[in-house]
């Protein structure tokens, strides 16, 4: 299979609903978001973060890292899909179609 196939390149989606009633909960939610960003995730929507990965193996590394950082309370979902599937997303803002505004990883060829 082609090393850069749209079926091999993956996107990880982390979606969550974390409690923010207390100062401690707000800090935990903020820390979780910061750790996602530090690991290369980009905010897709307020509680949905995405990360581009070159392969399933690379995605699994980032999924394990995310699992280690799960907050004590709240709900978190982790899903990964192929670049081909991610490219089929249709986005709308006030019934108007919106372009996908998530940057992929730039690949360098030597």
C-alpha angles and dihedrals in degrees: 000000000000111000091227098040117147085233093056098044109084140202121208117210119197114188125179148173109203127179116250103176097113133041089248092053093048090051092049091050092047092048091051091052091047091051091051091051091047088054092054102267121143126210109254095174129348096282099020122083127182135197130192115225129187094223146359089261091055091047091053090056091055093043091054090048091051092049090054089056098048112138119244094246135032136044125290129181125194122194134164128203136176123267087246091057093044090053089060094063113123115206128194135187115192090342091306118116112249127203119244105261103189119116119227123215113275110238119215120212119199 
